[in-house]
Amino acid sequence: MGDIGKPWYPADYGDWLSFDEAQKQSHGGIEWWCWPGREDEWLAPEQHRPDSPVNKPVFAKAGHMYFGKWEKHETEDWYMWHGFGIYYRHNGEIFIGDWYKGKLCGLGHRLWSPYAENWTENVKQGSVIQENGVGKPFLYVGRFVDNWKHDKAATAILKDGTTRVGPWEYNQPVGDWWKDHLVLKRTYEVDRLLAFATKKIDTEESDEANLASPSLMAKSILLGNMVSNKADEHPISVEEAMDFSVKESDQQQTPKLQRLGRYARLQTSDFPRPSSPEIEITFTDEYEVPNPVYDKAQVAALTEWLTNSVIGNGADFCEMERYARELLVMGLHSEALIKETCSTFDVICWRWMKPYHRKVLLRWVQMNCADNQFQCQLNWITEWLADSVIGYDADPLEMGYYARKLFVRGHHSIAAIQDKIRSEDVDSFEWMKPMHKRLFLSRYKHSRT
């Protein structure tokens, strides 16, 4: 089991490096510390540990390097990695995320230097992802629990862009990674991740606006994560902290712990399949990479609105903030604008949102956006289907789904539906339940009178 970062004591014989020295010691001489954190923060060229020498903020030992935040142990005279930091392993692996008392916890990234031997050769002995019997290096975006890759919906990306989303436990994918995990097409987030591992990063000319580019959060390319950040920040004993070793990333191994108390063992059947309409993903193969400068006040306002008015108490703050950034990219910069312009038809297309959250937002839009023209039309069709066509206390969300299907086919009003839809058209409605089709056909002519 490899050593990804035993906390270095002041008495240990390590080296403090300048950025130039740290760059020279990396594979290919890359500026490996240039990656944003979860809050879009960048590690500033300043000291993060009081006993480090001036102008040498990077700690190095045995080929490993760390640049980030530290915290002094409560009772002992040594420091732990604590807060946002970036760790560069001797083999070219790069771990980016939040460290909690010396352990990687919460949302994080595992990337590769584009010049690391494993990455250039596209071979990693012992990797848990195999192709034709050959271990493959991969990028990982998801949660870590005490240094383990452990997430209900993490993303793994191969060098050729092959991308899967699914559950991971103890550094291993649950089930067959190729068959049981969801397939994602290329997205701009995937391209940005791969760009880090395919070309040199040059930030010498970067201005403040460029440095404000958003961090690549797992949930921007995942269906969602069901674990809260608060759960990750649990107390860790001194023994655990002193025995700090982030597990060898890709090696198959049996965990020391029989279980993690707050995580039940997942089965592949617990994860939704691609055929489910609730989680269907329709990413395009080519996507222009946006580089917006986010207005922090707008992000905060949208995040608060999503947390308090839409999803409700208990919502994951970072997840709501990611949703807020997605809305800003689309030009929806306020709750008022969303009310004036959005319809349930728009919301159903927001595949970057978790299925359940999307369902809750659909209901909110249906109730609160009724005054705008787009939602008015959908509401009229929904009510007409529920009251006059299907009846029998029809599910309003299901009727809304039918209304959106009719809407996207150009039937924007009840009159248009009554004038243009024929019986043979109803037979082709594969998205409508058989009994509802029968009711639609039997009551269709009556509803036109």
N, C-alpha and C positions, 0 to 999 in steps of 0.2 A: 504494500500500500504506500503510495508515494507521499512525499512531504510537500504539500502545497502551501505551507505557511505556518510553521511553528512560530509562536510569538517570540521575537528576538529580545533577549534581555540586554540591558546596558553593558553587562560584563562580556557578552558574546563578541567574538571578533568578526564583525561585519564591516562594511564600507559604506560611507555616505558619498553619494555621487551627485554631480551636477547633471543638468539635463543633457548636456552634450555627451558626458561620459555614459549616462544611461542609454542614450540613443546608440552610441557606438557598441555597447554590449548586447544590444538586441539583434535579432536575426534581420539582416538587411538594413540595419540602421534606421528603423522607423520611429516616429514619435508615438510610441504605444500608449502614452498617457492621455492622448487627445481624444477623449470620448466623453460625452455628457452623461450625467447621472439622471436619476429618476425625476428630479426637480429641474432638469435642464441646467444643472450647475456644472461648471468646469473646474477642475482642480487648478487653483491659482498657483503661480510660481512663488510660493511663500512657505515658510517653515510650518509644518504641522506637528512637530514634536520639539519641545523646548531644548533638548540636549543635542540636537543635530547642529552641525556646523553651518555657518552662513553660506548661502548660495549652493548648498548641497542638500536638497530636500529628499532625494531618493535613497532609500536604504537597500543595500544589496548584500547577498551572501550566497555563495556556492552557485552563482548563476541566476539566482532568483532576485527579483527586484520588486519593491513596493513603493508606491507613491500615493499618499492619502492621509486620512485623519487617524489620529491615535487617541487613546485615553489611558491615563495612568491607572494601574490596578489599585483597588480600594485600600488594600492592606500591604501589598508587596511593592518593592522598589523596581518595578518593570512596567513596560507599556504594552498595551494591546491595540490591535487594529480595531478601530471603533468609529463608525461613520462611513461616509462615501470614500471609497478607495479603489485603486486599480493595481492588480497583482500580475506580474509578468513572470511566468515560469521559465526555467532554463531551456525547455524544449519548444518554446514559442507560443504556449497557451497563454491567453490573457483573460483574467477574471475581473469583471466589472460589477460593482454593486455596493450594497450597504453591509458593513461588517458590524457585528454585535458582540462585543467583548471577545474579539479574536476569531469569530466564526462568521462565515458568509451566510446571511439570513435574508429571506425576502426575495423580491424580484431582482434578477441579475442576468448577466450575459457571460457566456464562455465563447471567446473568439480565438482566432489563430492569427499569428503573424503571417503575412503573405509569403515570407521567405523561410518559414520554418520547414524543415525537411519533411515532416509528416504531411504538411499541407501541399507542398510542391509535388511530392511523390504521390499524393492522394492515397496514402496507405498508413494505417495506424494499427500496429499489432495489438491484439487483445481488445479492440474496440467492440462495444456492445452492438454497434450497427455494422452488419456484414453484408457484402455484395459478392455473390459467387465465391463465398469462402474467404474473402479478403476484407480485413477490417478497414473501415473508412473513418477518417477524421470528420468531425461535424461541428457546426456552430449550434449553440444551445441558448435559447431565450426562455426563461421561466423562473420558477422559484427554487431557492435553495433552503434546506432546513439543516442547520448545523453542518454546513458544507456539503451535504448530499443534494444531488439533483432530485427533487421531490416535489412533484406538481401534478395537479389533476388535468392540466391542459397546457403542456409545454410545447414549444416549437423546436424542432431539430432540422438543420439545413445542411445538405451535403454540398461539396464543392461545385457540382454541376447544377445546383439550384433545386434539386429534389427536396421537397419540403413536406414534413408531416407534423400533425398536431395531435397530441394524445397524452395519456397519463404516464408519469415516471415515478418510480420508487427506488430509493437507494442507488442512484446513478444508473438505473436500468429502465428501459421502456417496458411498460406492462403489456404483455402479449407480443405479437409479431409486429415490429415497427413498420414493416412494409405493407402488411395487409390490414392490421387492426386499427392503425392510426389514420386520421383524416388526411386526405391529400389536399394540399394548397397549391394553386397556381402561382406564378411569379407575381409579386406585388412590389411596390416601390420600397416597402420596408425590407423585404428580402433582398432586393437589389442593393440597398444601402448597407445592409449587413455584409453581403458578399463583397461589396466595394472595398470594405476595410481589409479584406483578405486577398485582394487582387491588385491593389496599387498602393503606392506610397501616399501617406497623408501629409499635406503641407499646409500649415496654419500660420506661416510667418506673415502673410499678407492679410490674415483674417482680421476683420474689424468686429466691433461689439455686436453688430447685427448678425454676422455670420456665426459668431459663437453662441448666439441664442437659438440655434437650430434645435429642434425638439429631440429629446432622447428617444431611442427606439424601445418602446415598452412592449413587453410580451403581448399584452392584450391588444395591441394594434394589429397583430397578425394572428391572434388566437381567437377562438370562440369565447374565451373568458376563463377566469380563474376563480375557484370557489373558496379560496383560503384568504382570510383577512390578514392585513399587515400586522395588526395588533397581536395576532396569534403567534407570529414569528418572533416577537420581541419578548421571549420568556426568559426567566432567570437562568443563568448557566453557572454551575458550580465552579469553584476554583480548580478542582481536579480536571474538569472538562476544559477549562481555559488553558491550563498548563499542558494538557495533552492535545493541544491544537494541531490538527493536521487535516487540511482539506483533502478529501479522498482523491486518489488517482482518478482523473476524470472519466476515462473510458474503459476502465478495467472491470471485468465481471468479478464480483466478489460477494461474499456473504456478510451482511451488516453485523456489527457488534451487538446492536440492540435487536431484540426480537420484534419490537414494534415501536412506533412513535405514537404516543398516547392520543394525540389529537387527530391522527390520520388513520382511518380505517383502510384495510387492504382493498384496492380497487380491482375490479374485473373488467376485461375489455368490453363486456356487455353493458357495463355501467356508462360507457361513453357513447354519446349519440353517433349514429352512423351517417355517412354522407347523404343517404337517400332520404333522410328526414327533412320535410319541407321547412321545419323550424330552424334548421341550421344550414340550409343550402348556401353555398358560397359561390359568388359569380365574379371573382376577380378577373381582370383582363390580363393578357400576357404582357402588355406594354403599358406603363403608367408613368406619367411625367412626375418627376420628383419635386414636390413642393418644398420650399424653404421659407416658411412664413416666420415673421417676427411676431410672437404672440403678445397681445396686450394683457398684462398680468391682471388688471382690474376686470377685464371682460372674462378671462379664464376663471377668476375667483367668483364672479357673479353667476356664471353658467354652472360652475361646480356646486355652488350653494343651492341654486334652483333645482338641479338634478337630485341633490342629496335630500333636500327638505320637502320639495313639492312633488317630485316624480317617484323616485325609488323608495324614499322613506328612510326612517332611522335604521342604522346598522349598515348603510351602504358604505362600501369601501371608498375612502376619500381619493386614493390614487386612481382608482378605476373611474370614478366620476370625473376627475380632472382630465383623464384621457378622453372620455366622451366629450368633454367641453372643448378640448383642442380639435377633435374631429369636426365638431360643429363649426368652429371658427374657420377651419380650412374650407368648409363648404360655403362660408359667407354668412352663417347664421350666428350673429354676434350678440344676440340678446333674446331674452324670453319673449319680449314684445314682438320681435321680428318673426320668431317661430310661430307665435299665435296668429300672426297676420298672413303667413305664407305657407305654412306646412300642413300637410294632410297625412292621414294614415297611410296613403299610398307611398308617400316619401319615406315614412318611418320604416315600413316593411323592407325597404331597399338598403337600410343601414346595417349591413352585414358585419360591421365592426363592433356591433353591440351584442351583448349576450342575449340569447333567445328569450329568457324570462324578462330581462330588463326591457327588451324591445316590446314585449307583450304589454308590460305595465305602461310604457310610454305610448303605445297605441291607444290604450284606454284613455290616457290623459289627453292626448290630441283629440280624440273623438269627443271628449266632454268640453274641452277648453278652446278648441279652434273652430267651433261651429259657426262663428261669425265670418270667417273668411270664405271666399267664393269656392275654393277648391274643396275644402272640407264639407261645406254645405251640400255640394253635389253628391259627395260620397255618403253623407249622412242620410240624405233623401233616399238614395238607392238602398242603403242598409235598412232603413225603417220600412221601406216598401217591401223588401224581401222578407223581413221578419214578420210584418203584420199581414200583408196581403198575399204573399206567395207561399212561403214555407209554413209560417204559423207555428202553433203548438209550442209556444215559449222558446222559440229558436234562440240559440246562443248568439248574442249581438256581435261578439268577436268573430264568430264564424261567418255571420252574415256580412260583416265588414270585409272579411277575406274575399267572399264572393263578389262584393261590390267593387273591390279593387281589381279583381280579375276582369270584370266587365268593363271597368274604367280604362284599363290598359289596352283593351281591344277597341277603344273608341266610342263606347257607349257611355256618354257623359251625363245622361239624364234618363229619367224614367220614360219620357216620351221617345227617346232614341231607342231604348230597349224594346218598347212596345211596337214601334214602327218597323224595326229592322231585324229583330231576332226571330227565327223560325224554328219549328220543331226539330229539324235536322241539325240546326246549330246547337240546340240544347243537348242533343245526343253526343256531340263532340266535346262537351264540357268535362274533360277527364278530371279536372280539379274539383268537381262537385260530387258529393256523396250520392250513391245510387238512389237512396230514398228521397233525397232532396231533388234530384233530377225528376223523379216520378211526380213529386208534388209540384215542381215547377211546371212540368208539362200539363198536369191535370188542371192547375189553377191559372195557367198563363193567360188563356183567352178570357177567363172570367175577370182577371185583374186588369185587362185592357178596357173593359167597359166602364 
